[in-house]
Amino acid sequence: MDLFTIVMDFNGGTYVSQVRADDEIDALQAWSLNLNHKEISGLGEKLKSQIISEIETDSEVTKPVLLEGTINTWGTFFSIRGRKIFVHLVKTAQ
């Protein structure tokens, strides 16, 4: 499994975490399940559940997209109840 660094911009803050996964899609899923909503300002349990649901049910909408001109760097975006969440994934180690 590879190591992915996930950078989330949300509610005026930037939050960084790491997960191990086989690919960027699995990394996004693992990241969402491991989000600690208590450590992120404005991210409640309900919003966390909605993020997980978006990833599980709308995979084409939230599927990470390789950023042009980069290697092993993807981005995705969520808009839930008017709240914008930007997520970047970087495969940092194999």
Biopython code that builds the backbone (N, CA, C, O; Angstrom):
import numpy as np
from Bio.PDB.StructureBuilder import StructureBuilder

atoms = [
    (1, "MET", "N", (0.839, -1.183, 0.000)),
    (1, "MET", "CA", (0.000, 0.000, 0.000)),
    (1, "MET", "C", (0.884, 1.247, 0.000)),
    (1, "MET", "O", (1.975, 1.256, 0.570)),
    (2, "ASP", "N", (0.390, 2.288, -0.647)),
    (2, "ASP", "CA", (1.131, 3.542, -0.757)),
    (2, "ASP", "C", (0.698, 4.523, 0.328)),
    (2, "ASP", "O", (-0.399, 4.419, 0.876)),
    (3, "LEU", "N", (1.565, 5.462, 0.622)),
    (3, "LEU", "CA", (1.257, 6.517, 1.575)),
    (3, "LEU", "C", (0.750, 7.736, 0.803)),
    (3, "LEU", "O", (1.395, 8.200, -0.137)),
    (4, "PHE", "N", (-0.401, 8.242, 1.209)),
    (4, "PHE", "CA", (-0.988, 9.434, 0.607)),
    (4, "PHE", "C", (-1.091, 10.529, 1.661)),
    (4, "PHE", "O", (-1.491, 10.280, 2.799)),
    (5, "THR", "N", (-0.728, 11.731, 1.268)),
    (5, "THR", "CA", (-0.922, 12.905, 2.108)),
    (5, "THR", "C", (-2.145, 13.632, 1.571)),
    (5, "THR", "O", (-2.227, 13.936, 0.381)),
    (6, "ILE", "N", (-3.094, 13.906, 2.457)),
    (6, "ILE", "CA", (-4.342, 14.567, 2.069)),
    (6, "ILE", "C", (-4.377, 15.944, 2.703)),
    (6, "ILE", "O", (-4.183, 16.096, 3.909)),
    (7, "VAL", "N", (-4.630, 16.943, 1.870)),
    (7, "VAL", "CA", (-4.721, 18.325, 2.329)),
    (7, "VAL", "C", (-6.149, 18.797, 2.066)),
    (7, "VAL", "O", (-6.611, 18.801, 0.925)),
    (8, "MET", "N", (-6.841, 19.194, 3.131)),
    (8, "MET", "CA", (-8.219, 19.663, 3.011)),
    (8, "MET", "C", (-8.281, 21.139, 3.387)),
    (8, "MET", "O", (-7.810, 21.546, 4.449)),
    (9, "ASP", "N", (-8.875, 21.939, 2.488)),
    (9, "ASP", "CA", (-9.174, 23.338, 2.790)),
    (9, "ASP", "C", (-10.657, 23.426, 3.097)),
    (9, "ASP", "O", (-11.497, 23.075, 2.269)),
    (10, "PHE", "N", (-10.973, 23.902, 4.303)),
    (10, "PHE", "CA", (-12.361, 23.928, 4.747)),
    (10, "PHE", "C", (-12.551, 25.014, 5.799)),
    (10, "PHE", "O", (-11.791, 25.095, 6.764)),
    (11, "ASN", "N", (-13.553, 25.832, 5.610)),
    (11, "ASN", "CA", (-13.970, 26.784, 6.628)),
    (11, "ASN", "C", (-12.826, 27.697, 7.098)),
    (11, "ASN", "O", (-12.730, 28.028, 8.280)),
    (12, "GLY", "N", (-11.961, 28.098, 6.149)),
    (12, "GLY", "CA", (-10.865, 28.997, 6.485)),
    (12, "GLY", "C", (-9.636, 28.336, 7.070)),
    (12, "GLY", "O", (-8.687, 29.017, 7.457)),
    (13, "GLY", "N", (-9.644, 27.007, 7.139)),
    (13, "GLY", "CA", (-8.493, 26.292, 7.689)),
    (13, "GLY", "C", (-7.967, 25.260, 6.711)),
    (13, "GLY", "O", (-8.671, 24.839, 5.793)),
    (14, "THR", "N", (-6.723, 24.859, 6.917)),
    (14, "THR", "CA", (-6.100, 23.813, 6.114)),
    (14, "THR", "C", (-5.731, 22.674, 7.048)),
    (14, "THR", "O", (-5.101, 22.891, 8.083)),
    (15, "TYR", "N", (-6.124, 21.462, 6.681)),
    (15, "TYR", "CA", (-5.944, 20.289, 7.536)),
    (15, "TYR", "C", (-5.216, 19.211, 6.739)),
    (15, "TYR", "O", (-5.588, 18.909, 5.605)),
    (16, "VAL", "N", (-4.186, 18.639, 7.332)),
    (16, "VAL", "CA", (-3.355, 17.656, 6.652)),
    (16, "VAL", "C", (-3.404, 16.345, 7.422)),
    (16, "VAL", "O", (-3.314, 16.322, 8.649)),
    (17, "SER", "N", (-3.549, 15.258, 6.677)),
    (17, "SER", "CA", (-3.499, 13.935, 7.294)),
    (17, "SER", "C", (-2.891, 12.962, 6.290)),
    (17, "SER", "O", (-2.707, 13.297, 5.120)),
    (18, "GLN", "N", (-2.585, 11.769, 6.753)),
    (18, "GLN", "CA", (-2.010, 10.755, 5.882)),
    (18, "GLN", "C", (-2.723, 9.432, 6.083)),
    (18, "GLN", "O", (-3.160, 9.094, 7.183)),
    (19, "VAL", "N", (-2.827, 8.686, 4.973)),
    (19, "VAL", "CA", (-3.434, 7.356, 5.002)),
    (19, "VAL", "C", (-2.628, 6.447, 4.081)),
    (19, "VAL", "O", (-1.907, 6.908, 3.196)),
    (20, "ARG", "N", (-2.765, 5.177, 4.306)),
    (20, "ARG", "CA", (-2.194, 4.180, 3.392)),
    (20, "ARG", "C", (-3.345, 3.588, 2.586)),
    (20, "ARG", "O", (-4.398, 3.249, 3.127)),
    (21, "ALA", "N", (-3.114, 3.471, 1.269)),
    (21, "ALA", "CA", (-4.156, 2.947, 0.389)),
    (21, "ALA", "C", (-3.514, 2.432, -0.894)),
    (21, "ALA", "O", (-2.352, 2.717, -1.186)),
    (22, "ASP", "N", (-4.296, 1.666, -1.655)),
    (22, "ASP", "CA", (-3.812, 1.111, -2.917)),
    (22, "ASP", "C", (-3.802, 2.138, -4.040)),
    (22, "ASP", "O", (-2.963, 2.066, -4.937)),
    (23, "ASP", "N", (-4.733, 3.099, -4.000)),
    (23, "ASP", "CA", (-4.815, 4.123, -5.042)),
    (23, "ASP", "C", (-5.505, 5.353, -4.476)),
    (23, "ASP", "O", (-5.916, 5.365, -3.315)),
    (24, "GLU", "N", (-5.633, 6.399, -5.309)),
    (24, "GLU", "CA", (-6.191, 7.668, -4.841)),
    (24, "GLU", "C", (-7.660, 7.562, -4.428)),
    (24, "GLU", "O", (-8.101, 8.285, -3.535)),
    (25, "ILE", "N", (-8.412, 6.680, -5.061)),
    (25, "ILE", "CA", (-9.828, 6.514, -4.704)),
    (25, "ILE", "C", (-9.949, 5.869, -3.331)),
    (25, "ILE", "O", (-10.735, 6.314, -2.495)),
    (26, "ASP", "N", (-9.171, 4.821, -3.102)),
    (26, "ASP", "CA", (-9.171, 4.182, -1.779)),
    (26, "ASP", "C", (-8.644, 5.146, -0.708)),
    (26, "ASP", "O", (-9.108, 5.130, 0.432)),
    (27, "ALA", "N", (-7.672, 5.984, -1.084)),
    (27, "ALA", "CA", (-7.124, 6.962, -0.138)),
    (27, "ALA", "C", (-8.198, 7.964, 0.273)),
    (27, "ALA", "O", (-8.300, 8.321, 1.447)),
    (28, "LEU", "N", (-8.996, 8.419, -0.688)),
    (28, "LEU", "CA", (-10.072, 9.365, -0.385)),
    (28, "LEU", "C", (-11.101, 8.737, 0.549)),
    (28, "LEU", "O", (-11.578, 9.384, 1.481)),
    (29, "GLN", "N", (-11.437, 7.487, 0.298)),
    (29, "GLN", "CA", (-12.392, 6.796, 1.166)),
    (29, "GLN", "C", (-11.832, 6.612, 2.572)),
    (29, "GLN", "O", (-12.521, 6.872, 3.558)),
    (30, "ALA", "N", (-10.582, 6.165, 2.661)),
    (30, "ALA", "CA", (-9.965, 5.969, 3.981)),
    (30, "ALA", "C", (-9.871, 7.291, 4.730)),
    (30, "ALA", "O", (-10.130, 7.348, 5.932)),
    (31, "TRP", "N", (-9.505, 8.344, 4.027)),
    (31, "TRP", "CA", (-9.412, 9.675, 4.633)),
    (31, "TRP", "C", (-10.752, 10.095, 5.226)),
    (31, "TRP", "O", (-10.812, 10.558, 6.365)),
    (32, "SER", "N", (-11.824, 9.934, 4.457)),
    (32, "SER", "CA", (-13.138, 10.377, 4.930)),
    (32, "SER", "C", (-13.581, 9.603, 6.164)),
    (32, "SER", "O", (-14.172, 10.177, 7.079)),
    (33, "LEU", "N", (-13.303, 8.321, 6.193)),
    (33, "LEU", "CA", (-13.692, 7.507, 7.342)),
    (33, "LEU", "C", (-12.891, 7.870, 8.598)),
    (33, "LEU", "O", (-13.376, 7.711, 9.718)),
    (34, "ASN", "N", (-11.657, 8.359, 8.397)),
    (34, "ASN", "CA", (-10.784, 8.684, 9.532)),
    (34, "ASN", "C", (-10.841, 10.146, 9.951)),
    (34, "ASN", "O", (-10.147, 10.538, 10.889)),
    (35, "LEU", "N", (-11.654, 10.966, 9.278)),
    (35, "LEU", "CA", (-11.762, 12.377, 9.665)),
    (35, "LEU", "C", (-12.197, 12.491, 11.118)),
    (35, "LEU", "O", (-13.166, 11.856, 11.534)),
    (36, "ASN", "N", (-11.485, 13.296, 11.882)),
    (36, "ASN", "CA", (-11.875, 13.542, 13.267)),
    (36, "ASN", "C", (-12.604, 14.883, 13.302)),
    (36, "ASN", "O", (-11.981, 15.941, 13.391)),
    (37, "HIS", "N", (-13.922, 14.821, 13.231)),
    (37, "HIS", "CA", (-14.719, 16.049, 13.135)),
    (37, "HIS", "C", (-14.544, 16.954, 14.361)),
    (37, "HIS", "O", (-14.821, 18.151, 14.277)),
    (38, "LYS", "N", (-14.101, 16.420, 15.472)),
    (38, "LYS", "CA", (-13.906, 17.229, 16.673)),
    (38, "LYS", "C", (-12.676, 18.130, 16.570)),
    (38, "LYS", "O", (-12.580, 19.131, 17.281)),
    (39, "GLU", "N", (-11.736, 17.782, 15.692)),
    (39, "GLU", "CA", (-10.504, 18.561, 15.539)),
    (39, "GLU", "C", (-10.580, 19.579, 14.405)),
    (39, "GLU", "O", (-9.632, 20.332, 14.181)),
    (40, "ILE", "N", (-11.714, 19.603, 13.684)),
    (40, "ILE", "CA", (-11.836, 20.484, 12.519)),
    (40, "ILE", "C", (-12.971, 21.468, 12.762)),
    (40, "ILE", "O", (-14.132, 21.077, 12.877)),
    (41, "SER", "N", (-12.627, 22.733, 12.837)),
    (41, "SER", "CA", (-13.602, 23.783, 13.118)),
    (41, "SER", "C", (-14.726, 23.804, 12.084)),
    (41, "SER", "O", (-14.476, 23.956, 10.888)),
    (42, "GLY", "N", (-15.953, 23.650, 12.550)),
    (42, "GLY", "CA", (-17.124, 23.718, 11.677)),
    (42, "GLY", "C", (-17.514, 22.404, 11.032)),
    (42, "GLY", "O", (-18.510, 22.343, 10.310)),
    (43, "LEU", "N", (-16.751, 21.354, 11.278)),
    (43, "LEU", "CA", (-17.071, 20.050, 10.690)),
    (43, "LEU", "C", (-17.706, 19.169, 11.756)),
    (43, "LEU", "O", (-17.011, 18.607, 12.602)),
    (44, "GLY", "N", (-18.993, 19.056, 11.714)),
    (44, "GLY", "CA", (-19.687, 18.223, 12.679)),
    (44, "GLY", "C", (-19.822, 16.795, 12.185)),
    (44, "GLY", "O", (-19.438, 16.463, 11.063)),
    (45, "GLU", "N", (-20.371, 15.972, 13.040)),
    (45, "GLU", "CA", (-20.565, 14.561, 12.715)),
    (45, "GLU", "C", (-21.488, 14.393, 11.504)),
    (45, "GLU", "O", (-21.280, 13.508, 10.674)),
    (46, "LYS", "N", (-22.499, 15.244, 11.414)),
    (46, "LYS", "CA", (-23.453, 15.165, 10.305)),
    (46, "LYS", "C", (-22.777, 15.480, 8.966)),
    (46, "LYS", "O", (-23.008, 14.783, 7.978)),
    (47, "LEU", "N", (-21.949, 16.520, 8.929)),
    (47, "LEU", "CA", (-21.253, 16.883, 7.697)),
    (47, "LEU", "C", (-20.244, 15.803, 7.316)),
    (47, "LEU", "O", (-20.086, 15.488, 6.136)),
    (48, "LYS", "N", (-19.570, 15.241, 8.301)),
    (48, "LYS", "CA", (-18.646, 14.132, 8.034)),
    (48, "LYS", "C", (-19.391, 12.975, 7.389)),
    (48, "LYS", "O", (-18.903, 12.392, 6.421)),
    (49, "SER", "N", (-20.564, 12.635, 7.908)),
    (49, "SER", "CA", (-21.368, 11.549, 7.346)),
    (49, "SER", "C", (-21.777, 11.844, 5.909)),
    (49, "SER", "O", (-21.836, 10.942, 5.074)),
    (50, "GLN", "N", (-22.058, 13.112, 5.627)),
    (50, "GLN", "CA", (-22.435, 13.489, 4.265)),
    (50, "GLN", "C", (-21.251, 13.396, 3.307)),
    (50, "GLN", "O", (-21.424, 13.026, 2.145)),
    (51, "ILE", "N", (-20.059, 13.725, 3.780)),
    (51, "ILE", "CA", (-18.859, 13.580, 2.953)),
    (51, "ILE", "C", (-18.647, 12.108, 2.605)),
    (51, "ILE", "O", (-18.402, 11.764, 1.449)),
    (52, "ILE", "N", (-18.743, 11.252, 3.607)),
    (52, "ILE", "CA", (-18.584, 9.809, 3.389)),
    (52, "ILE", "C", (-19.615, 9.322, 2.384)),
    (52, "ILE", "O", (-19.286, 8.565, 1.471)),
    (53, "SER", "N", (-20.850, 9.747, 2.546)),
    (53, "SER", "CA", (-21.925, 9.344, 1.640)),
    (53, "SER", "C", (-21.656, 9.808, 0.211)),
    (53, "SER", "O", (-21.863, 9.048, -0.735)),
    (54, "GLU", "N", (-21.194, 11.053, 0.047)),
    (54, "GLU", "CA", (-20.867, 11.588, -1.287)),
    (54, "GLU", "C", (-19.804, 10.713, -1.953)),
    (54, "GLU", "O", (-19.925, 10.374, -3.130)),
    (55, "ILE", "N", (-18.786, 10.358, -1.216)),
    (55, "ILE", "CA", (-17.694, 9.558, -1.771)),
    (55, "ILE", "C", (-18.190, 8.176, -2.155)),
    (55, "ILE", "O", (-17.817, 7.654, -3.205)),
    (56, "GLU", "N", (-19.023, 7.580, -1.322)),
    (56, "GLU", "CA", (-19.503, 6.221, -1.575)),
    (56, "GLU", "C", (-20.526, 6.157, -2.701)),
    (56, "GLU", "O", (-20.528, 5.195, -3.469)),
    (57, "THR", "N", (-21.390, 7.153, -2.817)),
    (57, "THR", "CA", (-22.498, 7.055, -3.780)),
    (57, "THR", "C", (-22.282, 7.810, -5.077)),
    (57, "THR", "O", (-22.834, 7.422, -6.106)),
    (58, "ASP", "N", (-21.498, 8.874, -5.060)),
    (58, "ASP", "CA", (-21.296, 9.686, -6.263)),
    (58, "ASP", "C", (-19.842, 9.624, -6.700)),
    (58, "ASP", "O", (-19.200, 10.661, -6.866)),
    (59, "SER", "N", (-19.323, 8.430, -6.887)),
    (59, "SER", "CA", (-17.895, 8.285, -7.144)),
    (59, "SER", "C", (-17.422, 9.072, -8.368)),
    (59, "SER", "O", (-16.293, 9.562, -8.370)),
    (60, "GLU", "N", (-18.250, 9.206, -9.406)),
    (60, "GLU", "CA", (-17.836, 9.978, -10.579)),
    (60, "GLU", "C", (-17.781, 11.473, -10.283)),
    (60, "GLU", "O", (-16.962, 12.189, -10.859)),
    (61, "VAL", "N", (-18.642, 11.944, -9.395)),
    (61, "VAL", "CA", (-18.666, 13.363, -9.048)),
    (61, "VAL", "C", (-17.469, 13.715, -8.165)),
    (61, "VAL", "O", (-16.833, 14.750, -8.364)),
    (62, "THR", "N", (-17.168, 12.872, -7.207)),
    (62, "THR", "CA", (-16.108, 13.180, -6.246)),
    (62, "THR", "C", (-14.795, 12.477, -6.568)),
    (62, "THR", "O", (-13.821, 12.608, -5.826)),
    (63, "LYS", "N", (-14.764, 11.739, -7.661)),
    (63, "LYS", "CA", (-13.548, 11.009, -8.032)),
    (63, "LYS", "C", (-12.377, 11.977, -8.167)),
    (63, "LYS", "O", (-12.480, 12.970, -8.886)),
    (64, "PRO", "N", (-11.263, 11.701, -7.485)),
    (64, "PRO", "CA", (-10.100, 12.572, -7.597)),
    (64, "PRO", "C", (-9.604, 12.647, -9.044)),
    (64, "PRO", "O", (-9.548, 11.639, -9.748)),
    (65, "VAL", "N", (-9.247, 13.855, -9.469)),
    (65, "VAL", "CA", (-8.776, 14.100, -10.832)),
    (65, "VAL", "C", (-7.296, 14.450, -10.780)),
    (65, "VAL", "O", (-6.878, 15.294, -9.988)),
    (66, "LEU", "N", (-6.509, 13.800, -11.625)),
    (66, "LEU", "CA", (-5.090, 14.096, -11.699)),
    (66, "LEU", "C", (-4.911, 15.552, -12.102)),
    (66, "LEU", "O", (-5.476, 15.994, -13.103)),
    (67, "LEU", "N", (-4.128, 16.301, -11.328)),
    (67, "LEU", "CA", (-3.916, 17.712, -11.623)),
    (67, "LEU", "C", (-2.955, 17.838, -12.803)),
    (67, "LEU", "O", (-1.892, 17.219, -12.829)),
    (68, "GLU", "N", (-3.349, 18.642, -13.764)),
    (68, "GLU", "CA", (-2.589, 18.798, -14.997)),
    (68, "GLU", "C", (-1.150, 19.229, -14.702)),
    (68, "GLU", "O", (-0.902, 20.129, -13.900)),
    (69, "GLY", "N", (-0.222, 18.567, -15.368)),
    (69, "GLY", "CA", (1.187, 18.903, -15.220)),
    (69, "GLY", "C", (1.841, 18.314, -13.983)),
    (69, "GLY", "O", (2.978, 18.660, -13.664)),
    (70, "THR", "N", (1.143, 17.429, -13.281)),
    (70, "THR", "CA", (1.707, 16.837, -12.062)),
    (70, "THR", "C", (1.773, 15.326, -12.172)),
    (70, "THR", "O", (1.154, 14.720, -13.046)),
    (71, "ILE", "N", (2.524, 14.742, -11.282)),
    (71, "ILE", "CA", (2.602, 13.294, -11.137)),
    (71, "ILE", "C", (2.139, 12.970, -9.722)),
    (71, "ILE", "O", (2.620, 13.561, -8.756)),
    (72, "ASN", "N", (1.203, 12.027, -9.602)),
    (72, "ASN", "CA", (0.750, 11.560, -8.286)),
    (72, "ASN", "C", (0.129, 12.646, -7.413)),
    (72, "ASN", "O", (0.284, 12.629, -6.192)),
    (73, "THR", "N", (-0.579, 13.601, -8.043)),
    (73, "THR", "CA", (-1.275, 14.651, -7.297)),
    (73, "THR", "C", (-2.673, 14.802, -7.887)),
    (73, "THR", "O", (-2.835, 15.048, -9.082)),
    (74, "TRP", "N", (-3.688, 14.649, -7.019)),
    (74, "TRP", "CA", (-5.074, 14.692, -7.451)),
    (74, "TRP", "C", (-5.838, 15.735, -6.647)),
    (74, "TRP", "O", (-5.412, 16.138, -5.564)),
    (75, "GLY", "N", (-6.957, 16.160, -7.184)),
    (75, "GLY", "CA", (-7.819, 17.085, -6.474)),
    (75, "GLY", "C", (-9.270, 16.692, -6.619)),
    (75, "GLY", "O", (-9.657, 16.035, -7.586)),
    (76, "THR", "N", (-10.064, 17.095, -5.657)),
    (76, "THR", "CA", (-11.509, 16.913, -5.725)),
    (76, "THR", "C", (-12.164, 18.010, -4.910)),
    (76, "THR", "O", (-11.499, 18.727, -4.163)),
    (77, "PHE", "N", (-13.467, 18.134, -5.058)),
    (77, "PHE", "CA", (-14.213, 19.241, -4.462)),
    (77, "PHE", "C", (-15.580, 18.735, -4.029)),
    (77, "PHE", "O", (-16.222, 17.960, -4.739)),
    (78, "PHE", "N", (-16.015, 19.180, -2.863)),
    (78, "PHE", "CA", (-17.350, 18.866, -2.368)),
    (78, "PHE", "C", (-18.082, 20.169, -2.068)),
    (78, "PHE", "O", (-17.482, 21.132, -1.588)),
    (79, "SER", "N", (-19.361, 20.192, -2.349)),
    (79, "SER", "CA", (-20.205, 21.297, -1.918)),
    (79, "SER", "C", (-21.414, 20.669, -1.231)),
    (79, "SER", "O", (-22.304, 20.117, -1.879)),
    (80, "ILE", "N", (-21.423, 20.765, 0.079)),
    (80, "ILE", "CA", (-22.467, 20.128, 0.882)),
    (80, "ILE", "C", (-23.125, 21.189, 1.739)),
    (80, "ILE", "O", (-22.469, 21.853, 2.542)),
    (81, "ARG", "N", (-24.427, 21.342, 1.562)),
    (81, "ARG", "CA", (-25.198, 22.338, 2.310)),
    (81, "ARG", "C", (-24.537, 23.722, 2.230)),
    (81, "ARG", "O", (-24.478, 24.456, 3.217)),
    (82, "GLY", "N", (-24.042, 24.058, 1.030)),
    (82, "GLY", "CA", (-23.434, 25.356, 0.823)),
    (82, "GLY", "C", (-22.015, 25.499, 1.358)),
    (82, "GLY", "O", (-21.432, 26.581, 1.288)),
    (83, "ARG", "N", (-21.470, 24.440, 1.880)),
    (83, "ARG", "CA", (-20.105, 24.475, 2.425)),
    (83, "ARG", "C", (-19.156, 23.871, 1.403)),
    (83, "ARG", "O", (-19.369, 22.760, 0.918)),
    (84, "LYS", "N", (-18.117, 24.609, 1.087)),
    (84, "LYS", "CA", (-17.146, 24.161, 0.097)),
    (84, "LYS", "C", (-15.965, 23.479, 0.777)),
    (84, "LYS", "O", (-15.409, 23.980, 1.754)),
    (85, "ILE", "N", (-15.598, 22.323, 0.232)),
    (85, "ILE", "CA", (-14.501, 21.537, 0.779)),
    (85, "ILE", "C", (-13.589, 21.147, -0.385)),
    (85, "ILE", "O", (-14.008, 20.438, -1.301)),
    (86, "PHE", "N", (-12.342, 21.614, -0.342)),
    (86, "PHE", "CA", (-11.358, 21.275, -1.364)),
    (86, "PHE", "C", (-10.408, 20.239, -0.774)),
    (86, "PHE", "O", (-9.933, 20.391, 0.351)),
    (87, "VAL", "N", (-10.135, 19.188, -1.538)),
    (87, "VAL", "CA", (-9.261, 18.121, -1.059)),
    (87, "VAL", "C", (-8.202, 17.821, -2.131)),
    (87, "VAL", "O", (-8.529, 17.615, -3.300)),
    (88, "HIS", "N", (-6.952, 17.801, -1.718)),
    (88, "HIS", "CA", (-5.861, 17.411, -2.598)),
    (88, "HIS", "C", (-5.206, 16.163, -2.006)),
    (88, "HIS", "O", (-5.012, 16.052, -0.795)),
    (89, "LEU", "N", (-4.874, 15.233, -2.894)),
    (89, "LEU", "CA", (-4.214, 14.005, -2.486)),
    (89, "LEU", "C", (-2.870, 13.914, -3.207)),
    (89, "LEU", "O", (-2.780, 14.144, -4.413)),
    (90, "VAL", "N", (-1.836, 13.579, -2.452)),
    (90, "VAL", "CA", (-0.493, 13.439, -3.016)),
    (90, "VAL", "C", (0.052, 12.076, -2.600)),
    (90, "VAL", "O", (0.158, 11.776, -1.411)),
    (91, "LYS", "N", (0.394, 11.261, -3.587)),
    (91, "LYS", "CA", (1.029, 9.986, -3.247)),
    (91, "LYS", "C", (2.467, 10.319, -2.882)),
    (91, "LYS", "O", (3.268, 10.686, -3.742)),
    (92, "THR", "N", (2.787, 10.186, -1.601)),
    (92, "THR", "CA", (4.075, 10.643, -1.094)),
    (92, "THR", "C", (5.104, 9.533, -0.946)),
    (92, "THR", "O", (6.299, 9.813, -0.841)),
    (93, "ALA", "N", (4.664, 8.279, -0.936)),
    (93, "ALA", "CA", (5.613, 7.166, -0.846)),
    (93, "ALA", "C", (4.944, 5.883, -1.297)),
    (93, "ALA", "O", (3.740, 5.693, -1.121)),
    (94, "GLN", "N", (5.747, 5.011, -1.880)),
    (94, "GLN", "CA", (5.221, 3.708, -2.282)),
    (94, "GLN", "C", (5.533, 2.685, -1.231)),
    (94, "GLN", "O", (5.173, 1.517, -1.379)),
]
sb = StructureBuilder()
sb.init_structure("model")
sb.init_model(0)
sb.init_chain("A")
sb.init_seg("    ")
for serial, (resi, resn, name, xyz) in enumerate(atoms, 1):
    if name == "N":
        sb.init_residue(resn, " ", resi, " ")
    sb.init_atom(name, np.array(xyz, "f"), 0.0, 1.0, " ", f" {name:<3s}", serial, name[0])
structure = sb.get_structure()
